[in-house]
Amino acid sequence: MQAEASDTDMNRYRDLSRTDPLTQLPNRRHFNERLGQWLAASEPLALLMVDVDHFKGYNDTLGHPAGDRCLRHVALALAAFERDDGVFCARYGGEEFALLLLGCAEPDIAGLADAVVHAVRGLGIPHPGRPDDLDVVTVSVGAFFYAEGALHSERLIDGADSALYLAKRRGRDRAVIHCGASRSAAA
């Protein structure tokens, strides 16, 4: 009985160490663990980096408690896309989130990236601190996809990050997808 209680406590502490306390999503540590597992699977893999647009302006205008509430709402919207069969959602850090897709095809990635952009915009969270013509919280999404072979985590993250910054340069509130020729070429 004591051994069972000890195992239960150990599992609870492990889960707490892998969960973001603000959003209740898996945290960066858990993301890194899952990324390593899925890279080893040698299946098609994609990473979507999701960044809340003009979040500093949101916090500066409405305050940090409102910013925390905003991040929780965005996290709930993103968590709705998670599936046991190959979509993993985590808080990457700050106002950035990550979605991993295992065993996916390029049309799946484009569809999911667009759905994420529309879902967050559809929340209708007012954003009075935006410097553009929009008045609601939006996200930019950068995705990177490899279909076959070995891939290093840095290449996947760098590719998604590059696509994310391109989405921001193109005006935000959109998704940009980069596809690698083959995973083995990048290793």
C-alpha positions as CSV (number, residue, x, y, z in Angstrom):
1,M,0.0,0.0,0.0
2,Q,2.8,2.4,0.9
3,A,4.6,1.6,-2.4
4,E,1.4,2.5,-4.3
5,A,1.1,5.8,-2.5
6,S,4.7,6.5,-3.3
7,D,4.2,5.8,-7.0
8,T,1.1,8.0,-7.0
9,D,3.0,10.9,-5.4
10,M,5.9,10.4,-7.8
11,N,3.5,10.5,-10.8
12,R,1.8,13.6,-9.5
13,Y,5.1,15.4,-9.1
14,R,6.2,14.3,-12.5
15,D,3.0,15.6,-14.0
16,L,3.3,18.9,-12.2
17,S,6.9,19.3,-13.5
18,R,5.6,18.8,-17.0
19,T,2.6,21.2,-16.9
20,D,2.5,24.9,-17.3
21,P,0.9,26.3,-14.2
22,L,-0.8,29.2,-16.0
23,T,-2.4,27.4,-19.0
24,Q,-2.5,23.8,-17.7
25,L,-1.0,22.8,-21.0
26,P,2.1,20.6,-21.2
27,N,5.2,22.8,-20.7
28,R,8.4,23.2,-22.6
29,R,10.0,20.2,-20.7
30,H,7.1,18.0,-21.7
31,F,7.3,19.3,-25.3
32,N,11.0,18.4,-25.5
33,E,10.3,14.9,-24.2
34,R,7.5,14.4,-26.8
35,L,9.6,15.9,-29.6
36,G,12.4,13.4,-28.9
37,Q,10.0,10.5,-28.9
38,W,8.3,11.5,-32.1
39,L,11.6,12.3,-33.9
40,A,12.7,8.7,-33.1
41,A,9.5,7.4,-34.7
42,S,10.8,8.2,-38.2
43,E,7.3,9.2,-39.3
44,P,6.3,12.4,-41.1
45,L,6.5,15.2,-38.5
46,A,5.5,18.9,-38.4
47,L,5.9,21.6,-35.8
48,L,3.6,24.6,-35.6
49,M,4.9,27.5,-33.6
50,V,2.0,29.8,-32.6
51,D,2.6,33.3,-31.3
52,V,0.0,35.8,-29.9
53,D,0.2,38.9,-32.1
54,H,1.1,42.2,-30.4
55,F,1.0,40.6,-26.9
56,K,3.2,43.2,-25.3
57,G,0.7,45.9,-26.4
58,Y,-2.1,43.8,-24.8
59,N,-0.3,43.6,-21.5
60,D,0.7,47.2,-21.6
61,T,-2.8,48.4,-22.3
62,L,-4.9,46.0,-20.2
63,G,-2.4,44.7,-17.6
64,H,-0.8,41.4,-16.8
65,P,-3.8,39.8,-15.1
66,A,-5.8,40.4,-18.3
67,G,-2.8,39.0,-20.3
68,D,-2.8,35.9,-18.2
69,R,-6.6,35.4,-18.9
70,C,-5.9,35.9,-22.6
71,L,-3.2,33.3,-22.6
72,R,-5.5,30.8,-20.8
73,H,-8.3,31.4,-23.4
74,V,-5.8,30.9,-26.3
75,A,-4.5,27.8,-24.6
76,L,-8.0,26.3,-24.4
77,A,-8.6,27.0,-28.1
78,L,-5.3,25.3,-29.0
79,A,-5.9,22.4,-26.7
80,A,-9.1,21.6,-28.7
81,F,-6.8,20.5,-31.6
82,E,-4.9,18.0,-29.5
83,R,-5.5,14.3,-30.4
84,D,-4.1,11.2,-28.9
85,D,-3.4,9.9,-32.4
86,G,-0.8,12.5,-33.3
87,V,-1.4,16.1,-32.3
88,F,0.4,17.4,-29.2
89,C,-0.1,21.0,-27.9
90,A,2.2,22.7,-25.4
91,R,3.1,26.2,-24.1
92,Y,6.5,26.9,-25.5
93,G,7.2,30.0,-23.5
94,G,5.8,33.5,-22.9
95,E,3.0,34.0,-25.5
96,E,4.2,31.2,-27.7
97,F,2.7,27.8,-28.1
98,A,3.7,24.7,-30.1
99,L,1.8,22.0,-31.8
100,L,3.5,18.8,-33.0
101,L,1.9,16.6,-35.6
102,L,3.0,13.0,-36.1
103,G,2.2,11.0,-39.2
104,C,0.8,14.0,-41.0
105,A,0.6,15.1,-44.6
106,E,1.1,18.6,-46.0
107,P,-2.6,19.3,-46.5
108,D,-3.3,18.3,-42.9
109,I,-0.7,20.9,-41.7
110,A,-2.1,23.7,-43.8
111,G,-5.6,22.9,-42.7
112,L,-4.6,22.8,-39.0
113,A,-2.5,26.0,-39.2
114,D,-5.4,27.9,-40.8
115,A,-7.9,26.4,-38.3
116,V,-5.7,27.6,-35.4
117,V,-5.6,31.2,-36.8
118,H,-9.3,31.2,-37.3
119,A,-10.1,29.7,-33.9
120,V,-8.1,32.3,-32.0
121,R,-9.5,35.2,-34.0
122,G,-13.0,33.6,-33.5
123,L,-12.6,33.9,-29.7
124,G,-13.3,37.6,-30.2
125,I,-11.0,38.7,-27.3
126,P,-10.8,42.5,-27.5
127,H,-7.3,43.9,-28.1
128,P,-7.3,47.7,-27.7
129,G,-3.4,47.8,-27.8
130,R,-2.9,46.7,-31.4
131,P,-1.1,49.1,-33.8
132,D,-2.9,47.8,-36.8
133,D,-6.6,47.8,-38.0
134,L,-7.6,44.7,-36.1
135,D,-9.3,45.0,-32.7
136,V,-9.2,41.4,-31.5
137,V,-6.5,39.0,-30.3
138,T,-4.9,37.0,-33.2
139,V,-2.0,34.6,-33.7
140,S,0.7,34.1,-36.3
141,V,1.6,30.5,-37.1
142,G,4.8,29.2,-38.5
143,A,4.9,25.5,-39.5
144,F,7.8,23.3,-40.7
145,F,7.2,19.8,-42.1
146,Y,9.4,16.8,-43.0
147,A,8.1,13.7,-44.6
148,E,10.8,11.1,-44.3
149,G,14.2,10.2,-42.8
150,A,16.1,11.5,-39.8
151,L,15.7,15.1,-38.5
152,H,17.3,17.0,-35.7
153,S,15.1,18.9,-33.3
154,E,17.0,22.1,-33.9
155,R,16.2,21.9,-37.7
156,L,12.5,21.4,-37.0
157,I,12.4,24.3,-34.5
158,D,14.5,26.6,-36.6
159,G,12.3,25.9,-39.7
160,A,9.0,26.6,-37.8
161,D,10.5,29.7,-36.2
162,S,11.6,31.0,-39.6
163,A,8.1,30.4,-41.0
164,L,6.6,32.2,-37.9
165,Y,8.7,35.3,-38.4
166,L,7.7,35.3,-42.1
167,A,4.0,35.2,-41.1
168,K,4.7,38.2,-38.8
169,R,6.5,40.1,-41.6
170,R,3.5,39.4,-43.9
171,G,1.1,41.1,-41.6
172,R,0.4,38.6,-38.7
173,D,-3.0,36.9,-38.2
174,R,-1.9,34.2,-40.7
175,A,0.0,31.0,-41.2
176,V,3.1,30.2,-43.2
177,I,4.3,26.7,-43.9
178,H,7.8,25.6,-44.9
179,C,8.4,22.1,-46.1
180,G,11.8,20.3,-46.1
181,A,12.7,18.3,-49.2
182,S,13.4,15.2,-47.1
183,R,14.3,14.7,-43.4
184,S,17.5,12.8,-44.3
185,A,18.9,15.7,-46.3
186,A,18.7,18.0,-43.2
187,A,20.4,15.6,-40.7
